[in-house]
C-alpha cells in the first residue's frame, strides 16, 4: 500500500532517542539538543551524478572544485533552484518543481530536518510510534511558492496538509506544483489568508482540527535588515576577493525571498507573539503548534508569552544545518494524558475529506 493511501501506521521507530534537557530554560520546558536527524536523506554530500540522472538540466551548473569534489555555484540563484528541483525529483518523486523568480528557494536539508524532528515529537506523545498516513493532518502557515514542507511531510510520513499564505502568487505557484504531481493533489490543499495581521483566524474554521501546525516565520523587521544578514552570512562563509583582501557581497540572495517572505513589522518575535496569542484562542483545534525560531535571543520572550498563554507543554528542539543554527519551538494546550487520548482518536479517523468551506479557498 502506498504512503498516500496507507492508514495510520503503528510501526515503532527506534532510529533516534532524544533525552529531555532543561538547561537554560525555565522549569517545565523540555529542550532537546540535536544535529541533523538520523532519517534526514541529506546528511552527506550531494551525489551530483545521481542528481543529474534525475534532472539533466542540473548538469550545466555542476563543476569540479579544486578539492576534486563536484558542486555548484551556490551564489547563482538559477543553480540553486535547479539543484532543489533535482533533489525533489530524485528523493521525493516530485516533477515539474518550478517557482517564480525571486521567491524563496529554501535549502532542502534544513526543511527536511524540521519535518523529521517534529515527527519524532509527535511519536513521543504516541507511545514512541510516529503517526503516519493521511489521517494525520498538518497546517502549514506560510507555505510559500515552494511547497517544500508538505512535499517532504507527505513523502516521508504520508501526512495530509492544509497550506495558507497571504501571497496570491505564492499560493498559485504551490498549487501548480501539487497539481502537476497527481499523488499530492488530494492530500495537499490551500487556503488564502486575507488578513496580513492574522495567522490562524480565518484559516482554521468550523469543526476542523489538526494534529500539528508548522511555520517558517519571516525573520526580519525590514528588507534592509534581511540584506545585511545575507551579506554577513555570505562573508562568514569565507567568500573573499580574488586577491584575498576584503570581502565580496553576494550579487544576489542565492536562496531568494520576497520582502513579504523575509520581513514583517517587528520581525520574528512579533510574528510569533501573534501566533501564540491566536493559538490560545483555539487551544483545542491543534494538538501541537510549532514554529522555527532563528534568533536564540528571542527565546526568553517567547517562553514568557507561552507561559502567559497557559500552554501546558513547551518543547524546544535545536537544529543545525551547515553553519546555520536554528530551533523549533512547539507548544500544546493538552496534558500528556490528553495527548495520548488524541492519538487514539486519530487512529479511528476516516480518510481525510476535502477541506471544509471557510476562509478564502484556492479551488
C-alpha positions, 0 to 999 in steps of 0.5 A: 500500500502506498504512503498516500493511501496507507492508514495510520501506521503503528510501526515503532521507530527506534532510529533516534532517542532524544533525552529531555534537557532543561538547561537554560530554560525555565522549569517545565520546558523540555529542550532537546539538543540535536544535529541533523536527524538520523532519517534526514536523506541529506546528511552527506554530500550531494551525489551530483551524478545521481542528481543529474540522472534525475534532472539533466538540466542540473548538469550545466551548473555542476563543476569540479572544485579544486578539492576534486569534489563536484558542486555548484555555484551556490551564489547563482540563484538559477543553480540553486533552484535547479539543484532543489528541483533535482533533489525533489525529483530524485528523493521525493518523486516530485516533477515539474518543481518550478517557482517564480523568480525571486521567491524563496528557494529554501535549502532542502536539508534544513526543511527536511530536518524540521519535518523529521524532528517534529515527527519524532515529537509527535511519536513521543506523545504516541507511545514512541510510534510516529503517526503516519498516513493521511489521517494525520493532518498538518497546517502549514502557515506560510507555505510559500511558492515552494511547497517544500514542507508538505512535499517532504511531510507527505513523502516521508510520513504520508501526512495530509496538509492544509497550506495558507499564505497571504501571497496570491502568487505564492499560493498559485505557484504551490498549487501548480506544483501539487497539481502537476504531481497527481499523488499530492493533489488530494492530500495537499490543499490551500487556503488564502489568508486575507488578513496580513495581521492574522495567522490562524483566524480565518484559516482554521474554521468550523469543526476542523482540527489538526494534529500539528501546525508548522511555520517558517516565520519571516525573520526580519523587521525590514528588507534592509535588515534581511540584506545585511544578514545575507551579506554577513552570512555570505562573508562568514562563509569565507567568500573573499576577493580574488586577491584575498583582501576584503570581502565580496557581497553576494550579487544576489540572495542565492536562496531568494525571498520576497520582502513579504517572505523575509520581513514583517513589522517587528520581525520574528518575535512579533510574528510569533507573539501573534501566533501564540496569542491566536493559538490560545484562542483555539487551544483545542483545534491543534494538538501541537503548534510549532514554529522555527525560531532563528534568533536564540535571543528571542527565546526568553520572550517567547517562553514568557508569552507561552507561559502567559498563554497557559500552554501546558507543554513547551518543547524546544528542539535545536537544529543545525544545518551547515553553519546555520543554527536554528530551533523549533519551538512547539507548544500544546494546550493538552496534558500528556494524558490528553495527548495520548487520548488524541492519538487514539482518536486519530487512529479511528479517523476516516480518510481525510475529506476535502477541506471544509468551506471557510476562509478564502479557498484556492479551488 
